[in-house]
Structure formats: C-alpha cells, structure tokens
Amino acid sequence: QSALTQPASVSGSPGQSITISCTGTSSDVGNYDLVSWYQQHPGKAPKIVIYEATRRPSGVSNRFSGSKSGNTASLTISGLQAEDEADYYCCSYAGSATRVFGGGTKVTVL
Amino acid sequence: QVQLVQSGAEVKKPGASVKVSCKASGNTFATYAMHWVRQAPGQGLEWMGWINVGNGNTKFSQKFQGRVTLRSDTSASTVYMDLSRLKSEDTAVYYCARERPGGSNWFDFWGQGTLVIVSS
C-alpha cells in the first residue's frame, strides 16, 4: 500500500486561502468518500479537521473545508492565520479494513 | 470526553521487542476500533493496524504483518501494542488513536505518543 501523494509544502500570507491536494488511486481515495485530514503542530499529536472528505467536526473552524474529485481529495484553509502553520496529513480508507496516510504537507504562514 | 494515555518512552536494542500501552478513560464505548500510527523522526504518519477492543479482531498493514501484535484488556480499558524484531528504522513516536464509533473512519482522540528508540 503506497502512501497518498501530498505536496511537501504550501505557503500563504495571512488572510489568503491555500489548498492542499491528496492524490491516491481508485483503490483508496477514488473508491471511498472516507478521507480525513489531520493538523499536527510540532511535538503534538494530530488533530482531526475534516472527515468523510467534506465534513467538519464540531469545534473545528469553518475556515477549513474539504472536497474530493476522482482520485484526489483537497483541503482548503481560508483566511489563513498564524495558528494554521502546521503539518497536514490526509488519510483514506483503502479497502479490506486498512488505512493509508499521505506523506504530509508543511503549511507556512508568510 | 475521552482521554488516551500511553506508556512512557522506551530504549531497546535491535532484535528486541517493545510493548506500548494505551489506556482509555472518559466517555468510552463498549466496542470501538483502536488504531496505531507511528511517526519516525522528521517523517510523516504511518498507519500500522487496529484492534476492535470489544471482540479482539485485528487488522494490520502488510508492512507490519507478523511483527506486530495488538491486544485489548477491556477490564483495564487498555490496549497493548507489541512490536518484535526491532530494527533501527523502528525508531519513532507511536500513537494510539480511537476511531470514531459509527463507521465514519476517522480518528477522534489520540494518545500523547510514545517514543521508542532502537539503538545498539
């Protein structure tokens, strides 16, 4: 099972919007709407920001949104803030009760 | 609110085994899936496997099949992860993460992580 493909880094200025892509295959991202996104600050455990590709858990800022098209899922952060600077990981159900993560994307707020 | 508290850091020699525990407290359900995810220094997250804490069923990544064992002790609300035949590449922070009950396939609570160092 190969890791999902994410850009290594994405940057933006405060207030801007950025989008992080997560590309898989027809065996994972393309076949299930079971993509979740996690935010991880240095030295901390990951935290959920999006689940089922587009849904936002209660308590997560509405500046975070998700979408999916074909084999690619995307996370958009609008109104970028300094506190959004972190690593972001996508995760997909990959069939047969397995999961696969993306390689991670470092978001830098300029 | 659920809390997952993991055991402390470990230093092991190559070829040895390590056991990491994950104790759940708070509003836990009788049955749910507990996943294990690891993160090597400066690297990304890697899914290892999961256990249904209610019936003990497990599923592992092919990469770890045969080398990892998961066990749950429901009376102690604790899940244990054993990784055998350790190699230097197993040096990582190991996390337990609860899958949200209901089949939506996301991790709602995470442990604080356990650093395992494999070094001769």
Chai-1 contact restraints between the chains, C-beta under 6 A:
chainA,res_idxA,chainB,res_idxB,connection_type,confidence,min_distance_angstrom,max_distance_angstrom,comment,restraint_id
A,L34,B,N105,contact,1.0,0.0,6.0,A-B,restraint_1
A,S36,B,W106,contact,1.0,0.0,6.0,A-B,restraint_2
A,A45,B,W110,contact,1.0,0.0,6.0,A-B,restraint_3
A,A45,B,G113,contact,1.0,0.0,6.0,A-B,restraint_4
A,I48,B,W106,contact,1.0,0.0,6.0,A-B,restraint_5
A,Y51,B,S104,contact,1.0,0.0,6.0,A-B,restraint_6
A,Y51,B,W106,contact,1.0,0.0,6.0,A-B,restraint_7
A,E52,B,S104,contact,1.0,0.0,6.0,A-B,restraint_8
A,Y89,B,L45,contact,1.0,0.0,6.0,A-B,restraint_9
A,Y93,B,N105,contact,1.0,0.0,6.0,A-B,restraint_10
A,A97,B,K59,contact,1.0,0.0,6.0,A-B,restraint_11
A,R99,B,W47,contact,1.0,0.0,6.0,A-B,restraint_12
A,F101,B,L45,contact,1.0,0.0,6.0,A-B,restraint_13
A,F101,B,W47,contact,1.0,0.0,6.0,A-B,restraint_14
A,G103,B,G44,contact,1.0,0.0,6.0,A-B,restraint_15
A,G104,B,G44,contact,1.0,0.0,6.0,A-B,restraint_16
